[in-house]
């Protein structure tokens, strides 16, 4: 990843530069590697105590270049866990969890070509979410996250903090998305853990 390494060597990498480079990095991962790494990560998560204890899980429907949680979602549905995906209100710039019963029956291709939950999916109270698996363009060992810039997850996490009902926040990504420096702003929300197909990092609380 020469371009990414070049940006990381800069003293102050910018979010736009990192986003541009990481999108290129994601696009370069082969479909075979995406499938293999996604399965590895999902297996690691489903074997974890955190997942096994969770009753209601917020997941995401991956973009074509993202790490896919589909194997975990299917596992959770088969084991009678409540599985939610974010329903996006593009006008209000908010998201809320809705329950799905099937990846095949409960999703459609929505705005920006995102796999989105259908309108009939049942809303789930935010406070019911016990585990949230959160995508990003990049994460680091300190469990900081670089999103795609819309801020949906940051606002949702902030609202949970204000209500005092924050779930366990797990950032998930390919190994290629783990970088050293992530520029942060006050509204950026860190994860409790970051999990890749080969590693796991836990945020040190101060």
C-alpha positions as a Markdown table, in Angstrom:
| # | Residue | x | y | z |
|---|---|---|---|---|
| 1 | Unk | 0.0 | 0.0 | 0.0 |
| 2 | Unk | 2.6 | 2.6 | -1.1 |
| 3 | Unk | 0.1 | 5.5 | -1.3 |
| 4 | Unk | -1.3 | 4.8 | 2.1 |
| 5 | Unk | 2.1 | 4.5 | 3.6 |
| 6 | Unk | 3.1 | 7.8 | 2.1 |
| 7 | Unk | 0.1 | 9.6 | 3.7 |
| 8 | Unk | 0.7 | 7.9 | 7.0 |
| 9 | Unk | 4.3 | 9.2 | 7.0 |
| 10 | Unk | 2.9 | 12.7 | 7.0 |
| 11 | Unk | 2.9 | 14.5 | 10.3 |
| 12 | Unk | -0.8 | 15.5 | 10.0 |
| 13 | Unk | -2.7 | 13.3 | 7.5 |
| 14 | Unk | -6.0 | 14.9 | 6.5 |
| 15 | Unk | -9.4 | 13.1 | 6.5 |
| 16 | Unk | -10.0 | 13.8 | 2.8 |
| 17 | Unk | -6.6 | 12.4 | 1.8 |
| 18 | Unk | -7.0 | 9.4 | 4.0 |
| 19 | Unk | -10.6 | 8.7 | 2.7 |
| 20 | Unk | -9.4 | 8.9 | -0.9 |
| 21 | Unk | -6.5 | 6.6 | -0.4 |
| 22 | Unk | -8.5 | 4.1 | 1.7 |
| 23 | Unk | -11.2 | 3.9 | -0.9 |
| 24 | Unk | -8.5 | 3.0 | -3.4 |
| 25 | Unk | -7.1 | 0.4 | -1.0 |
| 26 | Unk | -10.5 | -1.2 | -0.5 |
| 27 | Unk | -11.1 | -1.4 | -4.2 |
| 28 | Unk | -7.8 | -3.2 | -4.7 |
| 29 | Unk | -8.7 | -6.1 | -2.3 |
| 30 | Unk | -9.7 | -9.0 | -4.5 |
| 31 | Unk | -13.2 | -10.6 | -4.2 |
| 32 | Unk | -11.5 | -13.8 | -3.0 |
| 33 | Unk | -9.6 | -12.0 | -0.3 |
| 34 | Unk | -12.8 | -10.1 | 0.8 |
| 35 | Unk | -14.7 | -13.3 | 1.1 |
| 36 | Unk | -11.9 | -15.0 | 3.0 |
| 37 | Unk | -11.3 | -12.2 | 5.4 |
| 38 | Unk | -15.0 | -11.6 | 6.0 |
| 39 | Unk | -15.5 | -15.2 | 7.0 |
| 40 | Unk | -12.4 | -15.1 | 9.2 |
| 41 | Unk | -13.7 | -12.0 | 11.1 |
| 42 | Unk | -17.2 | -13.3 | 11.4 |
| 43 | Unk | -16.0 | -16.6 | 12.8 |
| 44 | Unk | -13.8 | -14.7 | 15.3 |
| 45 | Unk | -16.8 | -12.6 | 16.4 |
| 46 | Unk | -19.3 | -15.5 | 16.7 |
| 47 | Unk | -16.8 | -17.4 | 18.9 |
| 48 | Unk | -16.5 | -14.4 | 21.2 |
| 49 | Unk | -18.1 | -14.1 | 24.6 |
| 50 | Unk | -19.4 | -10.6 | 23.7 |
| 51 | Unk | -21.3 | -11.9 | 20.7 |
| 52 | Unk | -22.6 | -15.0 | 22.5 |
| 53 | Unk | -23.9 | -12.9 | 25.3 |
| 54 | Unk | -25.6 | -10.3 | 23.0 |
| 55 | Unk | -29.3 | -10.5 | 22.6 |
| 56 | Unk | -29.8 | -7.6 | 20.1 |
| 57 | Unk | -27.1 | -6.8 | 17.6 |
| 58 | Unk | -26.8 | -3.8 | 15.3 |
| 59 | Unk | -25.0 | -4.8 | 12.1 |
| 60 | Unk | -24.6 | -3.3 | 8.6 |
| 61 | Unk | -25.2 | -4.4 | 5.1 |
| 62 | Unk | -21.8 | -4.2 | 3.4 |
| 63 | Unk | -21.0 | -2.2 | 0.3 |
| 64 | Unk | -19.3 | -4.3 | -2.4 |
| 65 | Unk | -15.9 | -3.3 | -1.2 |
| 66 | Unk | -16.5 | -3.5 | 2.5 |
| 67 | Unk | -15.9 | -6.4 | 4.9 |
| 68 | Unk | -19.2 | -8.4 | 4.9 |
| 69 | Unk | -21.0 | -9.3 | 8.0 |
| 70 | Unk | -23.5 | -11.5 | 6.1 |
| 71 | Unk | -22.1 | -14.8 | 7.6 |
| 72 | Unk | -22.5 | -13.4 | 11.1 |
| 73 | Unk | -25.9 | -12.0 | 10.4 |
| 74 | Unk | -27.1 | -15.4 | 9.1 |
| 75 | Unk | -25.5 | -17.1 | 12.2 |
| 76 | Unk | -27.3 | -14.7 | 14.5 |
| 77 | Unk | -30.6 | -15.2 | 12.8 |
| 78 | Unk | -30.3 | -19.0 | 13.0 |
| 79 | Unk | -29.5 | -18.6 | 16.8 |
| 80 | Unk | -32.6 | -16.5 | 17.5 |
| 81 | Unk | -30.8 | -13.2 | 18.2 |
| 82 | Unk | -32.5 | -10.0 | 17.2 |
| 83 | Unk | -30.6 | -8.6 | 14.3 |
| 84 | Unk | -30.9 | -4.9 | 13.3 |
| 85 | Unk | -29.6 | -2.8 | 10.5 |
| 86 | Unk | -29.6 | 1.0 | 10.3 |
| 87 | Unk | -32.5 | 2.7 | 8.6 |
| 88 | Unk | -31.2 | 6.0 | 7.2 |
| 89 | Unk | -33.3 | 9.2 | 7.1 |
| 90 | Unk | -31.3 | 11.1 | 4.5 |
| 91 | Unk | -33.2 | 14.4 | 5.1 |
| 92 | Unk | -32.8 | 14.5 | 8.8 |
| 93 | Unk | -29.3 | 12.9 | 8.7 |
| 94 | Unk | -30.2 | 10.3 | 11.3 |
| 95 | Unk | -30.3 | 6.6 | 11.6 |
| 96 | Unk | -32.3 | 4.2 | 13.7 |
| 97 | Unk | -32.2 | 0.4 | 14.1 |
| 98 | Unk | -34.8 | -1.8 | 12.5 |
| 99 | Unk | -35.1 | -5.6 | 12.8 |
| 100 | Unk | -34.6 | -7.9 | 9.9 |
| 101 | Unk | -35.5 | -11.6 | 9.6 |
| 102 | Unk | -33.8 | -12.3 | 6.3 |
| 103 | Unk | -31.0 | -10.8 | 4.2 |
| 104 | Unk | -32.7 | -12.0 | 1.1 |
| 105 | Unk | -36.3 | -10.8 | 1.9 |
| 106 | Unk | -35.8 | -7.7 | 4.0 |
| 107 | Unk | -33.4 | -5.6 | 2.0 |
| 108 | Unk | -33.5 | -3.6 | -1.2 |
| 109 | Unk | -31.1 | -1.4 | -3.1 |
| 110 | Unk | -31.7 | 2.1 | -1.8 |
| 111 | Unk | -30.1 | 5.5 | -2.1 |
| 112 | Unk | -26.4 | 5.6 | -3.2 |
| 113 | Unk | -26.8 | 1.9 | -4.1 |
| 114 | Unk | -26.8 | 0.9 | -0.4 |
| 115 | Unk | -28.5 | -2.4 | 0.6 |
| 116 | Unk | -31.2 | -0.9 | 2.9 |
| 117 | Unk | -33.9 | -2.4 | 5.1 |
| 118 | Unk | -37.4 | -2.5 | 3.6 |
| 119 | Unk | -40.1 | -0.1 | 5.0 |
| 120 | Unk | -41.9 | -3.0 | 6.6 |
| 121 | Unk | -39.0 | -3.8 | 9.0 |
| 122 | Unk | -39.9 | -3.2 | 12.6 |
| 123 | Unk | -38.1 | -0.3 | 14.5 |
| 124 | Unk | -36.2 | -1.4 | 17.6 |
| 125 | Unk | -35.6 | 0.9 | 20.5 |
| 126 | Unk | -32.0 | 2.1 | 20.6 |
| 127 | Unk | -31.7 | 1.1 | 24.3 |
| 128 | Unk | -32.3 | -2.5 | 23.3 |
| 129 | Unk | -29.1 | -2.8 | 21.3 |
| 130 | Unk | -26.4 | -4.6 | 23.3 |
| 131 | Unk | -23.8 | -4.9 | 20.6 |
| 132 | Unk | -23.1 | -2.6 | 17.7 |
| 133 | Unk | -20.8 | -3.8 | 14.9 |
| 134 | Unk | -19.6 | -0.6 | 13.1 |
| 135 | Unk | -17.9 | -0.2 | 9.7 |
| 136 | Unk | -15.5 | 2.5 | 8.8 |
| 137 | Unk | -12.9 | 3.5 | 6.2 |
| 138 | Unk | -10.1 | 3.1 | 8.8 |
| 139 | Unk | -9.4 | 2.4 | 12.5 |
| 140 | Unk | -6.2 | 2.5 | 14.6 |
| 141 | Unk | -4.9 | 0.6 | 17.6 |
| 142 | Unk | -6.4 | 3.2 | 19.9 |
| 143 | Unk | -9.8 | 2.3 | 18.5 |
| 144 | Unk | -10.4 | 5.6 | 16.8 |
| 145 | Unk | -12.5 | 5.5 | 13.7 |
| 146 | Unk | -12.5 | 7.3 | 10.3 |
| 147 | Unk | -15.9 | 7.1 | 8.7 |
| 148 | Unk | -17.1 | 8.1 | 5.3 |
| 149 | Unk | -17.9 | 11.7 | 6.3 |
| 150 | Unk | -21.7 | 11.7 | 6.8 |
| 151 | Unk | -21.5 | 11.3 | 10.6 |
| 152 | Unk | -24.5 | 9.0 | 11.0 |
| 153 | Unk | -22.8 | 6.6 | 13.4 |
| 154 | Unk | -21.1 | 9.4 | 15.4 |
| 155 | Unk | -24.5 | 11.1 | 15.9 |
| 156 | Unk | -26.2 | 7.8 | 16.8 |
| 157 | Unk | -23.4 | 6.9 | 19.4 |
| 158 | Unk | -23.6 | 10.5 | 20.8 |
| 159 | Unk | -27.3 | 10.2 | 21.3 |
| 160 | Unk | -26.8 | 6.9 | 23.1 |
| 161 | Unk | -24.2 | 8.5 | 25.4 |
| 162 | Unk | -26.7 | 11.3 | 26.2 |
| 163 | Unk | -29.3 | 8.7 | 27.1 |
| 164 | Unk | -26.9 | 6.6 | 29.1 |
| 165 | Unk | -27.6 | 3.4 | 27.1 |
| 166 | Unk | -24.5 | 2.8 | 25.1 |
| 167 | Unk | -24.0 | -0.7 | 23.7 |
| 168 | Unk | -20.6 | -2.3 | 23.2 |
| 169 | Unk | -19.1 | -0.6 | 20.1 |
| 170 | Unk | -17.0 | -2.9 | 17.9 |
| 171 | Unk | -15.3 | -1.4 | 14.9 |
| 172 | Unk | -14.8 | -4.1 | 12.2 |
| 173 | Unk | -12.5 | -3.8 | 9.2 |
| 174 | Unk | -10.0 | -5.6 | 6.9 |
| 175 | Unk | -6.4 | -5.7 | 8.1 |
| 176 | Unk | -5.6 | -3.3 | 5.2 |
| 177 | Unk | -7.8 | -0.6 | 6.9 |
| 178 | Unk | -5.8 | -0.6 | 10.2 |
| 179 | Unk | -3.6 | 2.5 | 10.1 |
| 180 | Unk | -1.4 | 4.4 | 12.6 |
| 181 | Unk | -2.8 | 8.0 | 12.6 |
| 182 | Unk | -6.4 | 9.1 | 12.4 |
| 183 | Unk | -7.2 | 12.8 | 12.6 |
| 184 | Unk | -10.1 | 13.3 | 15.0 |
| 185 | Unk | -12.6 | 16.1 | 15.8 |
| 186 | Unk | -14.6 | 16.5 | 19.1 |
| 187 | Unk | -17.7 | 14.8 | 17.6 |
| 188 | Unk | -15.8 | 11.7 | 16.5 |
| 189 | Unk | -16.7 | 8.7 | 18.6 |
| 190 | Unk | -14.1 | 6.0 | 19.5 |
| 191 | Unk | -14.9 | 2.3 | 19.6 |
| 192 | Unk | -14.6 | 0.0 | 22.6 |
| 193 | Unk | -12.8 | -2.5 | 20.5 |
| 194 | Unk | -11.6 | -2.9 | 16.9 |
| 195 | Unk | -11.6 | -6.4 | 15.3 |
| 196 | Unk | -9.8 | -7.4 | 12.1 |
| 197 | Unk | -9.6 | -10.9 | 10.6 |
| 198 | Unk | -6.3 | -11.5 | 12.4 |
| 199 | Unk | -6.3 | -9.1 | 15.4 |
| 200 | Unk | -8.3 | -7.4 | 18.1 |
| 201 | Unk | -7.6 | -4.2 | 19.9 |
| 202 | Unk | -9.3 | -2.8 | 23.1 |
| 203 | Unk | -9.4 | 0.9 | 23.9 |
| 204 | Unk | -7.6 | 1.9 | 27.1 |
| 205 | Unk | -10.0 | 3.9 | 29.3 |
| 206 | Unk | -8.5 | 6.9 | 31.1 |
